[in-house]
Amino acid sequence: MQRTERLFALAEYLRGRRTGVTAETLAERFGVTIRTIYRDLDALRAAAMPLAAERGRGGGYALDRSYSLPPVNFTAREAALIVALGRFAIDMRLLPFTDTLESALDKVRSALSTSAQRELLTRLKELSFLGVPALPARKAVREAIERAWFEQQPLRITYVDGNYLETTRDVRVMSVIMDRHETRIDCVELGKGKEERRPFRLDRITQAEVLRGTP
C-alpha cells in the first residue's frame, strides 16, 4: 500500500471509530511500524484532521468528538459486497430487523454515481449465495425485538416451545444468534431471582412487546 493510499485508509478507519485506537493497533492493522504510524498521524494533523490522543485505559488516537463526518463515498466494489450480503441476510430470513437493513441498503445505493450504480447491478448478477432459509417471523415481533435490543429495553414475549406449550416471559435481549436455518435471541429472563441466560427461536415467538419507553 502506497503512503497516500494508506493515509486515506487510515483517515477512513479513524472516522469509523470514535473511541481511541492505539498506535500499536493501527500499525498491526496497516502492516507498518509504529514509527510509520506516528508519521502518518502527524501528516493527518497537518492536513487539519482534528486528531486527539487520549491517555489511560481505553485511550488511543481518536477524532475530536465535535468533528462532523462528511458523506460516505462507496466504490462500486464496496457497495456490491455490502448490498449482496445484506440481501442474503434478508432472503435467508436471518436478520430480525429487515426493514432497517433495507433502508440502509437503499442509502448505500443512493451514495453511488449513475455509472457506479450500473456497475453495481452487473456485479450483483454475478454474485450468489445459496442456503436454506430460516423459518419466517412476524413483522411486529421483529420490530419489537429490534427496538428492545438497540434501545436496551426489556421485552415481553409469547413463546411456543417444542412441545407446543405457550408461555409469556419477560426478558432482556443480550445477543442475536444467526444460524444457517434459524435465528435465536439469547436472553436473560427477568424476575427469576437469579439471571439465567437462554435462547429463544425467533420463529417461535408469536408476540413481542417492549415494556418500557413505549410511546
C-alpha positions in Angstrom: 0.0 0.0 0.0 1.4 3.4 -1.1 1.6 6.1 1.6 -1.1 8.3 0.0 -3.4 5.3 -0.1 -2.5 4.4 3.4 -3.2 7.9 4.7 -6.6 7.9 3.1 -7.4 4.4 4.5 -6.1 5.5 8.0 -8.4 8.6 7.9 -11.4 6.4 7.0 -10.5 3.9 9.7 -10.4 6.6 12.4 -13.6 8.2 11.1 -15.4 4.9 11.6 -14.4 4.8 15.2 -15.0 7.5 17.8 -13.2 5.5 20.6 -9.5 5.6 21.0 -7.3 3.3 18.9 -3.7 2.7 20.0 -0.7 3.2 17.7 0.1 -0.5 18.1 -3.3 -1.5 16.8 -3.1 0.9 13.9 0.4 -0.4 13.0 -0.8 -4.0 13.0 -3.9 -3.1 11.0 -1.9 -1.4 8.2 1.1 -3.6 8.4 3.7 -0.9 9.1 5.9 0.1 12.1 4.7 2.2 15.0 7.1 4.9 13.9 5.5 5.0 10.5 2.0 5.3 12.1 3.2 8.2 14.2 4.4 9.9 11.0 1.1 9.2 9.3 -0.8 10.7 12.2 1.3 13.8 12.1 0.6 14.1 8.4 -3.2 13.9 9.1 -2.9 16.6 11.7 -1.0 18.8 9.3 -3.9 18.3 6.9 -6.3 19.8 9.5 -7.8 16.5 10.7 -8.7 17.0 14.4 -6.9 14.1 16.0 -6.5 13.8 19.7 -4.5 11.4 21.9 -6.4 10.0 24.9 -4.4 8.6 27.7 -5.2 5.8 30.1 -7.2 2.6 29.7 -9.4 2.6 26.6 -7.4 5.5 25.2 -5.6 6.0 22.0 -5.9 8.2 18.9 -9.4 9.4 18.0 -11.1 12.2 16.2 -12.4 15.1 18.1 -16.0 14.4 19.2 -17.2 17.7 17.8 -15.9 16.7 14.3 -18.8 16.2 11.9 -18.4 13.4 9.4 -18.7 14.1 5.7 -20.9 12.0 3.4 -19.6 8.4 3.0 -18.4 7.5 -0.5 -18.5 3.9 -1.6 -16.8 2.3 -4.6 -19.0 0.1 -6.7 -17.0 -2.9 -5.4 -17.6 -2.0 -1.8 -21.3 -1.3 -2.4 -21.8 -4.6 -4.3 -20.5 -6.6 -1.3 -22.5 -4.7 1.2 -25.7 -4.9 -0.8 -25.1 -8.6 -1.7 -24.5 -9.6 2.0 -27.5 -7.5 3.1 -29.8 -9.1 0.5 -28.5 -12.6 1.6 -29.4 -11.9 5.2 -32.9 -10.7 4.2 -33.5 -13.6 1.7 -32.4 -16.2 4.2 -34.6 -14.6 6.9 -31.6 -14.5 9.2 -31.8 -10.9 10.4 -34.7 -9.8 12.6 -34.5 -6.2 11.6 -35.0 -6.4 7.8 -36.8 -3.0 7.3 -33.8 -1.2 8.9 -31.4 -3.1 6.7 -33.5 -2.4 3.6 -33.3 1.3 4.4 -29.5 1.1 4.9 -29.0 -0.7 1.6 -31.1 2.0 -0.2 -28.7 4.6 1.2 -25.7 2.6 0.0 -27.1 2.5 -3.5 -28.0 6.2 -3.5 -24.5 7.2 -2.5 -23.2 5.9 -5.8 -23.0 7.7 -9.1 -25.1 6.6 -12.1 -22.2 4.7 -13.6 -21.3 3.1 -10.3 -24.9 2.0 -9.9 -24.8 0.3 -13.3 -21.6 -1.5 -12.3 -23.2 -2.4 -9.0 -26.1 -4.1 -10.8 -23.7 -6.0 -13.0 -21.6 -7.2 -10.1 -24.7 -8.3 -8.1 -25.9 -10.5 -11.0 -22.5 -12.3 -10.8 -22.6 -12.9 -7.0 -24.9 -15.5 -5.5 -25.3 -17.1 -2.0 -27.1 -20.5 -1.6 -28.5 -21.7 1.6 -31.7 -22.9 3.4 -33.8 -20.0 4.5 -34.7 -19.8 8.2 -38.3 -20.0 9.2 -40.2 -16.7 9.0 -41.1 -14.5 11.9 -43.9 -11.9 12.3 -43.1 -8.4 11.3 -44.4 -6.9 14.6 -42.2 -9.4 16.5 -39.1 -8.5 14.6 -39.7 -4.7 15.1 -40.2 -5.1 18.8 -37.0 -7.2 19.2 -35.0 -4.7 17.1 -36.2 -1.8 19.3 -35.6 -3.7 22.6 -32.1 -4.8 21.6 -30.9 -1.4 20.2 -32.5 0.6 23.0 -31.6 -1.9 25.7 -35.2 -2.2 26.9 -36.9 -5.2 28.5 -39.2 -7.3 26.3 -42.3 -9.4 26.9 -42.6 -12.3 24.6 -45.2 -15.0 24.0 -43.3 -18.2 23.1 -44.3 -21.6 21.9 -41.8 -24.3 22.7 -41.1 -27.6 21.0 -44.0 -29.3 22.9 -46.4 -26.5 21.6 -46.7 -25.1 25.1 -47.3 -21.4 25.1 -45.8 -19.2 27.8 -45.3 -15.5 28.4 -41.9 -14.3 29.6 -40.2 -11.0 30.4 -36.7 -11.0 29.0 -33.7 -8.8 28.2 -32.1 -9.5 24.8 -28.3 -10.0 25.2 -27.4 -11.0 21.7 -28.8 -12.2 18.4 -27.5 -15.5 17.0 -28.0 -16.3 13.3 -27.5 -19.9 12.4 -27.9 -21.4 8.9 -31.5 -22.5 9.5 -32.8 -20.4 12.3 -32.3 -17.1 14.2 -32.3 -17.1 18.0 -32.2 -14.3 20.6 -30.1 -15.0 23.6 -31.9 -13.6 26.6 -31.9 -13.2 30.4 -35.2 -13.9 31.9 -36.3 -11.2 34.3 -37.9 -11.7 37.7 -36.5 -15.2 38.2 -34.3 -14.3 41.3 -31.1 -15.1 39.5 -30.2 -14.2 36.0 -30.2 -17.3 33.7 -29.5 -16.9 30.0 -31.4 -19.0 27.5 -32.1 -18.8 23.8 -35.5 -18.4 22.1 -36.1 -19.2 18.5 -37.3 -16.2 16.6 -39.9 -18.1 14.6 -41.5 -19.5 17.8 -42.2 -16.0 19.2 -45.8 -15.2 18.4 -46.0 -11.8 20.1 -43.4 -9.3 21.5 -43.9 -6.0 23.3 -41.3 -3.5 24.6 -42.1 -3.0 28.3 -40.6 0.5 28.9 -40.4 3.6 26.8 -43.4 2.6 24.7 -45.0 5.8 23.2 
